[in-house]
Amino acid sequence: MNDATDRPTDPRSGLRGFLVLDAFVRLLVWAPSFALAMATFTWLDAWPTKSFVGAELGFAWTWGIKLAQWMAVFNIAYVLVLLFLRLLVPTPREGRYKTVAGQRMDLQIIRAGLLATLTKARYEAPFPAFLVYHMANLPPMCWLFSYLYGPRTQSCCVTDARFLDPWLTKIGRNVTIGYGAIISAHTQGRDEIMIKRTVIDDDVLIGGNAAIYGGCHIHRGAVILGGAIVRPDTVVGENEVWGGVPAKKLKELPPYGAQG
């Protein structure tokens, strides 16, 4: 039958509700960060004594330095607020959860959705929070971020890879991830979401714009070529080279460091 009563409930209302929540979380992160930065500068009596309007070059330069310092304080506050909000949301359990429109949404998906808003606030931080990525990857913030927020890592990424589920992603030492790569710990199906840990071992190279789905395990010394799409639950063996769409094993390399 094609009767309208047989169709699932339109999910638009729920998705629009998520957008409202996302906007609220963005403001919830931005506003206290701004307030903390302003209060800190006032407490330190760090503002210049004269207005920058109509100032000569020398005093305008002073204002420029002070604003740069204020932006650094703002970015630190922004990261701290993200970490605080992360503490309030329990980590979702791994598993498969139905997402049929009109049916009650599982609590684990709700938790994952809340964490997704924080992840978006991290990677799409508004001006002047353009140093959030740097702050989150430098000591001492990187230690807190790795432990509380994720990904759990012993590497430092200088490119802005996208970890969609950092709270369920583990990365070893000496891992290089190319620009635009996407690392996920979930897979969206037509009527379900699978949440499953993604693990990347030591000495792995992931090329730019590669995509790794939930449940994958990339073993030590492996190489994922740029643009490859690694399907869910794929296990890449040690020193294997994978590439293509979908990614397949292309060859094997000597153990890491043995070429020379």
N, C-alpha and C positions, 0 to 999 in steps of 0.2 A: 504494500500500500504506500501511496505517496501523500497520505493525509498529513496535514501540518502537525497533528497531535503525535505523529510517530517520529518527528524530528527532535533532535536534542535541543535543549535550551540554548539560545543564542549566548555565547560567552562574552559578548562585547562589554557587558556591564562589569564583569569581573576584571577584564583587562583594563578598562578605564579606571577602575578602582586601584589597580596596581600602579597606573601612571600617576594617580593622585598621591598614592603612598610614596612613590619614587620622588616626586617633586617635594613632598613634605620632608623626606629624609635629607634631600639635598640642602634644603633650607635649615634643617636641624643641625647639619654639620657645619654649614657656612656661618650661621649667625653666632654661635658661641665661639667659633674660631676668631671671628672678627672682634667680638667683645673682649676675648682674652688678650689678643694682640694689642688692642687699643689700651686696655687697662695696664698691661705690662709696660708699655712705653710711657704712659702717664706716671706710673709708680716709679720708673727709673728716671723720670724727668728728662726724657731723651728727645723731646720735640725741639726743633729750632725755635729761637726766640722771636723771629719775625716771619711774616707771611711770605710765601714764595711768589705771590702775585706782584709783579713789578720789580722783582729782585734782580740785582746785577748777577753776572755769570758766577762769581765766586760764591755768593750765598745760594744761588740756584743749585750749584754743585753740592753744597752742604745738604740741601733738601733732597737731592737725588740720592746721596749716600744714606741719609736717614730713612727714606722710603724703601730703599733696598734692604736695610736692616729690618724695617717693620715687616716687609714681605717675608723675610726669613723666619721671623717670629710667628707670623700668621701661618706659614706652612707647617711649622712644628706643632702649633696648636691644632691645626687641621688633622694632622696624623694622630695626635693624642685623642681627639674627639672620636675619630674613626675607631681607634682601639677600644675606647670606653664603650661605644655603642655595640661593638662586636662582642664584648663580654656579656651583654644583655640578651643575646640570642643564642640558644643552645645549638650545637652542631647537629644537622640532620643525620639520621641513621641511613646507612647504605641499604639499598633495596629497590624494588620496582613498585611504582605507585601509579594508580589509574588517574587519568586526567580527563575523563569523559564529561563533556559539558552538561550541566544540570545536576551532577552528582556532587556530594559533599567532598571537598578537597581534603586530602590527608594532611595531618599536622606537619609531617616531614616536608611536604612541598611548600607549605606556608613558611616554615623556617628557612627553607632554601630561597624562597622569594624575598624574604626580609634580608638575607645575606646578599642576595643579588643586588638589592638597592645600595648596600654599602660598597659592593664591588664597583658598581657604576659610579658612585660618588668618588671612589679612589681614582679610577682610570679616566673619568670625564670631569676632573676637578675644575671649577670655574676660576677665572682670574680673581685674585692674584695667587691662586694655589697651583702655580705651574711647576713648583719644585717638590710636590708630594712624592713623585716617583723617586727622586733623588734622596729625599729624607727617609723614605721607607727602606732604601737599600744601603744606607750608610750607618755605621755605628754611632750612637747606641740604639737608634730606632730600629735598625734591621733585626736586632736580637728580639725585641718585643714583637715586631711585626711577624717574624717567622714563627714565633711561639704562639701568639694569640690569634693572628689573622691568617697567616699563610701567604704563599706556600712554605711548608717546612723545607728549608733548603740550606745547603752549605756552600752554595755558589752565589755569585753576584752577576746579575744581568745588567749590562749597560744599554741594551736595547729594550724598548717598551713592549715586551711580549704581553699578551692578554691571558691572564689566568682567570677563567670564568668561575672556577670554584676553588679558590686558593686554600680554603679551609680543609680540603680533602685531596690535596696534591702534595706529593713528596718528591724532592729533587736532591740528588747527591752532590758530590764535589766535582769541580771542574766541568760543569755543564754549560755549554754555549747554546743560546737560543736566539735565532735570527729575528730581525725586525718583522713585525706583523704576524708572528706565529701565534696560534691559539691553542691553549692547553685547557681541556675541559675535564671535569670529573662527573659529568652527567651526559645522558643522551636523551634527546627529545624524540619520542615516537608519536604516532598519530593519536593514540589514546592512552599513552603512559609515559612516565619519565623514569629512567634508570639512573640511580645515584650510586656511583661506585668509584672507589679510590683509584687515582692515577699515579703511577710510580715511575720515576726516571732515575736510573742509577748513575754512578760516577762516569765521567769521561765521555758523555754523550754529546753529539752535535745535532741540533735541530735547525734545519734551514729556514730562511725567511718565508713567511706566508704559509708554512705548514700548519696542519690542523690535526690535533690528537684528541680523540674522543674518550669518554669515560671508560674506566676499567682497563686501560692499556698499561702494559709493563714494558718499558724500554730498558733492556739490560745493558750492562757496562760496555762502553766502547762503541755502541751502535751509532749509526748515522741515519738521520731522516732527511732526505733531500728536500730542498725548497719547493713549496707548492704541493707537497704530498698530503694526502688525506688518509690518516690511519684510523681504520674502523674500530668501533667499540670492542673491548675485550681482546684486542690484538696483543700478542706477546712477541716482541722483537728480541731475538737472541743476541748473545754477546758478539760484538764486532761485526754485526750484520749491517748491510746498507739496504735501506728500503726507499722506494720512491714510486711515484705514479698516483693515479686516481682510479680506484682505491690503491693504496700503497701495497706493494708486494716486495718480497725479498729479491734483490738484484745480484748481490755478491757478498762475499765475506772479506774482511780486512784482517791483517795481522793484529795481535794484541796491541792496545794503545801504548805508544812509545817504542815499539819494537822495530818500526820502519827504518830508524837511523842506526 
